[in-house]
Amino acid sequence: MKARLFLSLWGILFSHNLVASESNGKVIDYWIHNTHDSFAFSVESQTGRPSCATFGNPSGRYVVDTRTQAGKLIVSAVMAAKASGANIQVGGKGKCDYYSDSEDLQFLRAY
């Protein structure tokens, strides 16, 4: 019983189904905001966008804090994907806490 509960919680916590939006495809464009220490970018084919993410149509944008190590890694990955034309998959957190019109990024995967 405890093992089943643990596995259920594990699946809920680490499932990509919990993300609010998801995008697959090429990076459309990106913005570096010096005044907000943020990096925002758009990807083709976004689904499930939260109501707070009002920037862009049909694809919104995702944002990360560039002061964090994770944010710096994401900036590098997005810029490399844009330069090479590679596809990425990204998912959002379903909220726009860092930048009011852009969804906070949950994960990024290059493929």
C-alpha positions as CSV (number, residue, x, y, z in Angstrom):
1,M,0.0,0.0,0.0
2,K,2.8,2.5,0.9
3,A,4.7,1.5,-2.2
4,R,1.7,2.2,-4.4
5,L,1.1,5.6,-2.7
6,F,4.8,6.5,-3.1
7,L,4.7,5.5,-6.8
8,S,1.5,7.5,-7.4
9,L,3.0,10.6,-5.7
10,W,6.2,10.2,-7.7
11,G,4.3,10.0,-10.9
12,I,2.3,13.1,-10.1
13,L,5.3,15.2,-9.0
14,F,7.5,14.3,-12.0
15,S,5.0,14.0,-14.8
16,H,5.2,16.3,-17.7
17,N,1.4,16.2,-17.8
18,L,1.4,18.7,-14.9
19,V,2.8,21.5,-17.1
20,A,0.4,24.1,-18.2
21,S,1.5,24.6,-21.7
22,E,3.8,22.7,-24.0
23,S,5.6,23.7,-27.2
24,N,7.4,21.6,-29.8
25,G,9.5,22.8,-32.7
26,K,11.9,25.5,-33.6
27,V,12.7,28.6,-31.6
28,I,10.9,31.5,-33.3
29,D,12.7,34.3,-31.5
30,Y,14.1,35.4,-28.2
31,W,14.4,38.5,-26.0
32,I,17.1,39.5,-23.5
33,H,15.7,41.9,-20.9
34,N,18.6,43.6,-19.1
35,T,16.4,45.6,-16.8
36,H,14.5,42.5,-15.6
37,D,17.4,40.0,-15.7
38,S,15.2,37.8,-17.8
39,F,15.4,35.8,-21.0
40,A,12.2,35.2,-22.9
41,F,11.6,33.0,-26.0
42,S,8.9,31.7,-28.3
43,V,8.6,28.2,-29.8
44,E,6.4,26.9,-32.6
45,S,3.2,25.0,-31.8
46,Q,2.2,26.0,-28.3
47,T,-0.8,24.3,-26.6
48,G,-2.4,24.8,-23.2
49,R,-1.3,28.4,-22.7
50,P,-2.5,29.9,-19.4
51,S,-4.6,33.1,-19.5
52,C,-1.8,35.2,-18.0
53,A,0.5,34.5,-20.9
54,T,-0.9,37.2,-23.2
55,F,2.2,38.0,-25.3
56,G,2.2,36.8,-28.9
57,N,-0.3,35.1,-31.1
58,P,-0.6,32.2,-31.8
59,S,2.5,31.2,-29.8
60,G,3.2,32.9,-26.5
61,R,6.6,33.0,-24.9
62,Y,8.4,31.5,-21.9
63,V,10.6,33.3,-19.5
64,V,13.5,32.4,-17.2
65,D,15.5,34.3,-14.6
66,T,19.1,34.8,-16.0
67,R,20.5,35.3,-12.5
68,T,20.2,31.6,-11.8
69,Q,22.4,28.8,-13.0
70,A,19.4,27.1,-14.6
71,G,18.5,30.3,-16.4
72,K,22.0,30.6,-17.8
73,L,21.9,27.0,-19.1
74,I,18.5,27.6,-20.7
75,V,19.7,30.8,-22.4
76,S,22.6,28.8,-23.9
77,A,20.4,25.9,-25.0
78,V,17.8,28.2,-26.6
79,M,20.4,30.2,-28.5
80,A,22.1,27.1,-29.7
81,A,18.8,25.6,-30.9
82,K,18.0,28.9,-32.7
83,A,21.4,29.1,-34.4
84,S,21.4,25.4,-35.5
85,G,17.7,25.2,-36.4
86,A,17.2,22.3,-33.9
87,N,13.9,21.4,-32.4
88,I,13.1,21.8,-28.7
89,Q,10.3,20.8,-26.4
90,V,9.4,23.1,-23.6
91,G,6.8,23.1,-20.9
92,G,5.5,25.9,-18.7
93,K,4.5,26.2,-15.1
94,G,1.1,27.6,-15.8
95,K,1.8,30.9,-14.1
96,C,3.4,34.2,-15.1
97,D,5.2,35.2,-11.8
98,Y,8.5,36.4,-13.3
99,Y,7.1,38.4,-16.2
100,S,3.4,39.3,-16.2
101,D,2.7,38.4,-19.9
102,S,5.0,35.3,-20.3
103,E,4.8,31.9,-18.8
104,D,7.5,30.7,-16.4
105,L,9.5,27.8,-17.8
106,Q,9.2,24.4,-16.2
107,F,11.5,22.3,-18.5
108,L,13.3,22.3,-21.8
109,R,14.4,19.3,-23.9
110,A,16.4,19.4,-27.1
111,Y,15.9,16.8,-29.8
